Amino acid sequence: MPLEFLTFFLPSRFPLKTSAEKRRVVQLIMSFNREIFNDSGPSQPCSAAAWDDKNYQRMISACLVQGVYNLEHDRLQNRQEAHDSQWWDSFHFQLRRKLEDTDKSVSGCIYELKSSHRSTRNAPKIVIAFRGTILKSRIMFQDLKMNLKTFCYELHTTPRFQLAVDAVVSAVGEVGVGNVWLAGHSLGSALALLVGKSMAKRDRHIKTFLFNPPFLSLSEGRFTNDVLKNTFHVVHSVAAAGLSVLVKGHKDRQDQFARLSNWKPLLFVNKKDHICSGYIEYFRSRIMMEKIGLQKIERTATMNSLKGLIKVASRKESEPLHLIPSAKLFVNRFSNGGASSSRKPCPVQQWYSDFREAHGIQQWWSPDVSGEFEEFSFN
């Protein structure tokens, strides 16, 4: 199961055909996600004035997420944490608590801004960050199980989600909703998104940074032809809207979706990352549907997922993560195209290089990030 799950999101132009290729991909990714601050961390110094800068906020949030990755890697290898503290100490945060899953793995961390810097304008007092998947033997199956739960819209039924919600509720009660940030990468961004939605339903809108959040639905982004892309979206939207009306609870789903409309999480996606790039078309297609006069169908389709509706019709509990009414979307346009070399890399190494560049957390603290926020509001 792990090999098939890992390769599910691979672009069709690069299929892994043999078990040997799949094993090689797993070996390459096994070392993914651990970074040394002095080698690959941001060079921009911490400054109180910089907290007004959205790019600076993005950079710090990504670094705090990296800190969670490193803490779990170090736990697995019984390493000291002296070097890891730079991922939060450099920005005047201190580690308050690790969030440990049922298998004792570190799935998230609660960071607290040091008291000497609490008067800094626009700086959060508490940041709760969540890591993505780590493919190490001792926790691989637990993380893959979380991925499977996410794919099946069942992440909200897991102890990891409940642990995260409890931590956020406690932090909000302590310092106020405006002083708490959420951040996550990949699987961790799915968790942060679900927690943020849960709080927004209680009218608690938390600033949330989602790096490479998984888009868990069929996406027309895989089509290169605009006609095919638009046709696919229209058909998919008509099917979702039609089925939604037939499935019990249509009005309740509308009300819950509309209640989230004032909450605008910050989504950071890479157009070459097939795990998260579906969000680009999810939001931008609203404009296309309005131009051709199908905005009412699009409004209904935006609130519903075909897979989620089928589960509801089957009387199964479902919480589609990717259905977001409003957001601020940042698409990273930068790509270095890989290192230049006269020696052509093997297909597996090329895939890993492309995957690491497009899906890696390190791109979000890089000075090479290029893009602008697009704001989408569901009225």
C-alpha positions as CSV (number, residue, x, y, z in Angstrom):
1,M,0.0,0.0,0.0
2,P,2.7,2.7,0.8
3,L,4.3,2.5,-2.7
4,E,0.9,2.9,-4.4
5,F,-0.2,5.7,-2.2
6,L,3.1,7.6,-2.6
7,T,2.8,7.5,-6.4
8,F,-0.9,8.4,-6.6
9,F,-0.2,12.1,-7.2
10,L,2.6,11.6,-9.7
11,P,2.0,13.5,-13.0
12,S,1.0,11.1,-15.8
13,R,4.0,12.2,-17.9
14,F,6.3,10.4,-15.4
15,P,4.8,7.0,-14.3
16,L,6.9,4.7,-12.1
17,K,6.6,1.4,-13.9
18,T,8.6,-1.0,-11.8
19,S,8.9,-1.9,-8.1
20,A,12.6,-1.0,-8.3
21,E,11.8,2.5,-9.3
22,K,9.2,2.9,-6.6
23,R,11.7,1.6,-4.0
24,R,14.2,4.1,-5.2
25,V,11.7,6.9,-4.8
26,V,11.0,5.8,-1.2
27,Q,14.7,5.7,-0.4
28,L,15.2,9.2,-1.8
29,I,12.2,10.7,0.1
30,M,13.3,9.0,3.4
31,S,15.8,11.8,3.9
32,F,13.4,14.5,2.8
33,N,12.3,17.2,5.2
34,R,15.3,17.6,7.5
35,E,17.2,20.8,7.0
36,I,20.1,22.4,8.9
37,F,19.4,26.1,9.6
38,N,22.9,27.4,8.9
39,D,23.0,25.5,5.6
40,S,19.6,26.1,4.1
41,G,17.7,28.5,6.5
42,P,16.8,32.1,5.6
43,S,19.5,34.7,5.7
44,Q,17.2,37.6,6.5
45,P,17.7,38.8,10.1
46,C,14.8,39.1,12.5
47,S,13.5,42.6,12.8
48,A,10.5,44.0,14.6
49,A,9.6,46.2,11.7
50,A,9.6,43.2,9.3
51,W,6.5,41.8,10.9
52,D,4.5,44.2,8.7
53,D,5.8,42.4,5.7
54,K,3.7,39.5,4.4
55,N,6.7,37.8,2.9
56,Y,8.4,37.9,6.3
57,Q,5.4,36.4,7.9
58,R,5.4,33.6,5.3
59,M,9.1,33.0,5.9
60,I,8.8,32.7,9.6
61,S,5.8,30.4,9.5
62,A,7.6,28.1,7.1
63,C,10.6,28.0,9.4
64,L,8.5,27.1,12.4
65,V,7.0,24.2,10.4
66,Q,10.5,23.0,9.6
67,G,11.3,23.0,13.3
68,V,8.6,20.4,13.8
69,Y,10.0,18.2,11.0
70,N,13.5,18.4,12.6
71,L,12.2,17.6,16.1
72,E,10.5,14.4,14.9
73,H,13.6,13.4,12.8
74,D,15.7,13.9,15.9
75,R,13.4,11.9,18.1
76,L,13.6,9.0,15.6
77,Q,17.4,9.1,15.6
78,N,17.9,10.0,19.2
79,R,19.7,13.2,18.3
80,Q,20.2,16.3,20.5
81,E,18.0,19.3,19.6
82,A,20.7,22.0,19.9
83,H,20.8,22.8,16.2
84,D,17.0,22.6,15.7
85,S,16.3,25.5,18.1
86,Q,17.6,28.0,15.5
87,W,14.4,27.4,13.5
88,W,12.5,29.3,16.2
89,D,15.1,31.0,18.4
90,S,16.3,33.1,15.4
91,F,12.8,34.7,15.3
92,H,12.5,35.2,19.1
93,F,10.2,32.2,19.7
94,Q,10.5,29.5,22.3
95,L,9.2,26.0,22.1
96,R,6.4,25.6,24.7
97,R,5.2,22.1,23.9
98,K,5.4,19.3,21.4
99,L,2.1,17.8,20.2
100,E,2.6,14.0,20.3
101,D,0.4,11.6,18.4
102,T,-0.7,8.2,19.8
103,D,2.5,6.6,18.6
104,K,4.5,9.3,20.4
105,S,5.6,11.0,17.2
106,V,5.8,14.8,17.1
107,S,3.0,15.9,14.8
108,G,3.1,19.6,15.8
109,C,4.5,22.2,18.1
110,I,3.3,25.1,20.1
111,Y,5.7,28.1,19.8
112,E,5.5,31.1,22.1
113,L,6.9,34.5,21.3
114,K,9.4,35.4,24.0
115,S,8.1,37.9,26.6
116,S,10.8,40.5,25.7
117,H,9.2,40.7,22.2
118,R,5.5,40.5,23.0
119,S,4.9,44.1,22.3
120,T,6.1,43.7,18.7
121,R,3.3,45.0,16.4
122,N,1.7,42.4,14.1
123,A,3.6,39.5,15.7
124,P,1.6,36.6,17.1
125,K,2.0,35.5,20.7
126,I,1.5,31.8,19.9
127,V,2.1,29.9,16.6
128,I,0.9,26.3,16.4
129,A,2.6,24.4,13.5
130,F,2.1,21.0,12.0
131,R,4.5,18.9,9.9
132,G,3.7,16.8,6.9
133,T,4.5,13.2,6.1
134,I,7.8,11.6,7.2
135,L,8.6,8.3,5.6
136,K,10.7,6.7,8.3
137,S,10.1,3.1,9.2
138,R,8.9,3.7,12.8
139,I,6.2,6.2,11.9
140,M,5.7,5.6,8.1
141,F,2.5,3.7,8.5
142,Q,1.0,6.1,11.0
143,D,1.6,9.0,8.7
144,L,0.4,7.1,5.7
145,K,-2.8,6.2,7.6
146,M,-3.3,9.9,8.3
147,N,-2.9,10.6,4.6
148,L,-5.4,7.9,3.8
149,K,-7.8,9.4,6.3
150,T,-7.3,12.8,4.7
151,F,-8.0,11.4,1.2
152,C,-11.2,9.8,2.5
153,Y,-12.3,13.0,4.2
154,E,-12.0,11.4,7.6
155,L,-9.1,13.3,9.2
156,H,-11.5,14.9,11.6
157,T,-12.1,11.5,13.2
158,T,-8.5,11.0,14.3
159,P,-6.8,11.6,17.7
160,R,-4.2,13.9,15.9
161,F,-7.0,16.3,14.9
162,Q,-8.5,16.3,18.3
163,L,-5.1,17.0,19.9
164,A,-4.7,19.9,17.5
165,V,-8.1,21.4,18.2
166,D,-7.6,21.2,21.9
167,A,-4.3,23.0,21.7
168,V,-5.8,25.7,19.5
169,V,-8.8,26.2,21.7
170,S,-6.5,26.5,24.8
171,A,-4.2,29.0,23.1
172,V,-7.1,31.2,21.9
173,G,-8.6,31.1,25.4
174,E,-5.2,32.2,26.8
175,V,-4.1,35.0,24.4
176,G,-7.1,35.7,22.2
177,V,-7.9,34.7,18.6
178,G,-6.0,37.6,17.1
179,N,-2.7,36.5,18.7
180,V,-2.7,32.9,17.5
181,W,-1.4,31.7,14.1
182,L,-1.7,28.3,12.5
183,A,0.8,26.9,10.0
184,G,1.3,23.6,8.3
185,H,2.9,21.9,5.3
186,S,1.4,19.1,3.2
187,L,-0.4,16.7,5.5
188,G,0.2,19.3,8.3
189,S,-1.5,22.0,6.2
190,A,-4.5,19.7,5.8
191,L,-4.6,19.4,9.6
192,A,-4.2,23.2,10.0
193,L,-6.9,23.8,7.5
194,L,-9.4,21.5,9.2
195,V,-8.6,23.0,12.6
196,G,-9.0,26.5,11.1
197,K,-12.4,25.6,9.6
198,S,-13.5,24.1,12.9
199,M,-12.7,27.3,14.7
200,A,-14.2,29.5,12.0
201,K,-17.5,27.6,12.4
202,R,-17.4,29.0,16.0
203,D,-16.7,32.5,14.6
204,R,-13.1,32.4,15.6
205,H,-11.1,33.4,12.6
206,I,-7.4,32.4,13.0
207,K,-4.7,33.6,10.7
208,T,-3.6,30.4,8.9
209,F,-0.6,29.6,6.7
210,L,-1.1,26.6,4.5
211,F,2.0,25.4,2.6
212,N,1.3,23.0,-0.3
213,P,-2.1,21.9,1.0
214,P,-3.4,18.7,-0.6
215,F,-6.3,19.3,-3.0
216,L,-8.3,16.1,-2.7
217,S,-10.5,16.0,-5.7
218,L,-10.2,15.6,-9.5
219,S,-8.7,18.7,-11.0
220,E,-8.8,20.1,-14.5
221,G,-5.3,21.4,-13.9
222,R,-3.9,18.2,-15.4
223,F,-5.3,19.2,-18.8
224,T,-3.1,21.4,-21.0
225,N,-5.8,22.2,-23.5
226,D,-8.0,25.1,-22.3
227,V,-11.1,23.8,-24.1
228,L,-10.7,20.4,-22.4
229,K,-10.0,22.0,-19.1
230,N,-13.1,24.2,-19.2
231,T,-15.3,21.4,-20.5
232,F,-14.1,19.1,-17.7
233,H,-14.8,21.8,-15.1
234,V,-18.3,22.6,-16.4
235,V,-19.3,18.9,-16.5
236,H,-17.8,18.3,-13.0
237,S,-19.6,21.4,-11.6
238,V,-23.0,20.4,-13.1
239,A,-22.7,16.9,-11.7
240,A,-21.7,18.1,-8.2
241,A,-24.5,20.8,-8.2
242,G,-27.1,18.3,-9.4
243,L,-26.2,15.6,-6.9
244,S,-26.0,18.1,-4.1
245,V,-29.7,19.0,-4.5
246,L,-30.6,15.3,-4.4
247,V,-28.6,14.4,-1.3
248,K,-30.2,15.1,2.1
249,G,-28.8,18.1,4.0
250,H,-28.3,20.4,1.1
251,K,-29.5,23.5,3.0
252,D,-27.3,22.7,6.0
253,R,-24.3,22.3,3.8
254,Q,-25.0,25.7,2.3
255,D,-25.3,27.4,5.7
256,Q,-22.1,25.8,7.0
257,F,-20.2,26.8,3.9
258,A,-21.5,30.4,4.0
259,R,-20.5,30.7,7.7
260,L,-16.9,30.1,6.7
261,S,-16.9,32.9,4.1
262,N,-15.3,35.6,6.3
263,W,-12.3,33.4,7.1
264,K,-9.5,33.7,4.6
265,P,-6.7,31.3,5.1
266,L,-3.4,32.0,3.2
267,L,-2.7,29.2,0.7
268,F,0.8,28.8,-0.7
269,V,0.9,26.5,-3.8
270,N,3.3,25.7,-6.5
271,K,1.7,25.2,-10.0
272,K,4.1,22.3,-10.7
273,D,3.0,20.5,-7.5
274,H,0.1,18.1,-8.5
275,I,-0.7,17.6,-4.8
276,C,-1.8,21.2,-4.3
277,S,-2.1,22.9,-7.7
278,G,-5.8,22.0,-7.9
279,Y,-6.6,25.0,-5.7
280,I,-5.5,27.3,-8.6
281,E,-8.4,26.1,-10.8
282,Y,-10.7,25.7,-7.9
283,F,-10.7,29.4,-7.3
284,R,-9.9,30.8,-10.7
285,S,-12.6,28.8,-12.4
286,R,-15.2,30.8,-10.5
287,I,-14.4,33.7,-12.8
288,M,-14.7,31.6,-15.9
289,M,-18.1,30.2,-14.9
290,E,-19.4,33.7,-14.2
291,K,-18.3,34.8,-17.6
292,I,-20.3,32.1,-19.3
293,G,-23.4,32.6,-17.1
294,L,-23.1,29.6,-14.9
295,Q,-22.3,31.3,-11.6
296,K,-25.3,29.8,-9.8
297,I,-24.2,26.3,-10.7
298,E,-20.6,27.1,-9.7
299,R,-21.7,28.5,-6.3
300,T,-23.4,25.2,-5.5
301,A,-20.6,23.1,-6.9
302,T,-18.0,25.1,-4.9
303,M,-19.7,24.0,-1.7
304,N,-19.8,20.3,-2.6
305,S,-17.5,17.4,-3.5
306,L,-18.7,14.5,-5.5
307,K,-16.9,12.0,-3.3
308,G,-18.2,13.7,-0.2
309,L,-21.8,13.6,-1.5
310,I,-21.5,9.9,-2.3
311,K,-20.3,9.3,1.2
312,V,-23.1,11.4,2.7
313,A,-25.6,9.5,0.5
314,S,-24.2,6.3,1.9
315,R,-24.7,7.6,5.4
316,K,-21.0,7.9,6.1
317,E,-19.4,10.8,7.9
318,S,-17.5,13.2,5.6
319,E,-15.5,16.4,5.9
320,P,-14.1,17.5,2.5
321,L,-11.0,19.5,3.4
322,H,-10.5,21.3,0.1
323,L,-13.9,23.1,0.1
324,I,-13.0,26.7,1.1
325,P,-15.4,29.6,0.4
326,S,-12.7,32.4,0.6
327,A,-8.9,32.5,0.6
328,K,-5.8,34.4,-0.2
329,L,-4.0,32.4,-2.8
330,F,-0.3,32.7,-3.5
331,V,1.1,30.8,-6.5
332,N,4.9,30.4,-6.6
333,R,5.9,31.1,-10.2
334,F,9.6,30.6,-9.6
335,S,11.3,27.5,-10.9
336,N,15.1,27.0,-11.3
337,G,14.5,24.2,-13.7
338,G,16.9,21.9,-11.9
339,A,20.7,22.2,-11.8
340,S,22.4,22.4,-15.2
341,S,24.6,19.5,-16.0
342,S,26.0,17.8,-19.0
343,R,25.0,14.5,-17.4
344,K,21.4,13.6,-17.8
345,P,19.9,12.4,-14.5
346,C,18.0,9.1,-14.3
347,P,14.2,9.4,-14.4
348,V,13.8,8.7,-10.7
349,Q,16.3,11.3,-9.6
350,Q,14.8,13.8,-12.0
351,W,11.3,13.1,-10.5
352,Y,12.7,13.5,-7.0
353,S,14.4,16.8,-7.8
354,D,11.2,18.2,-9.4
355,F,9.1,16.9,-6.5
356,R,11.4,18.3,-3.8
357,E,11.4,21.7,-5.6
358,A,7.7,21.9,-6.1
359,H,6.4,20.3,-2.9
360,G,9.2,21.1,-0.4
361,I,8.7,23.5,2.5
362,Q,12.1,25.1,1.9
363,Q,10.8,27.1,-1.1
364,W,8.6,29.2,1.2
365,W,11.5,30.8,3.1
366,S,13.5,31.2,-0.1
367,P,14.2,34.7,-1.4
368,D,13.5,33.4,-4.9
369,V,9.7,33.0,-4.3
370,S,7.9,35.0,-7.0
371,G,4.2,35.7,-6.9
372,E,1.4,37.8,-5.7
373,F,-1.6,37.1,-3.5
374,E,-5.0,36.7,-5.2
375,E,-7.9,37.2,-2.9
376,F,-11.1,35.2,-3.5
377,S,-14.3,36.0,-1.5
378,F,-17.5,34.0,-1.4
379,N,-20.4,36.4,-1.1
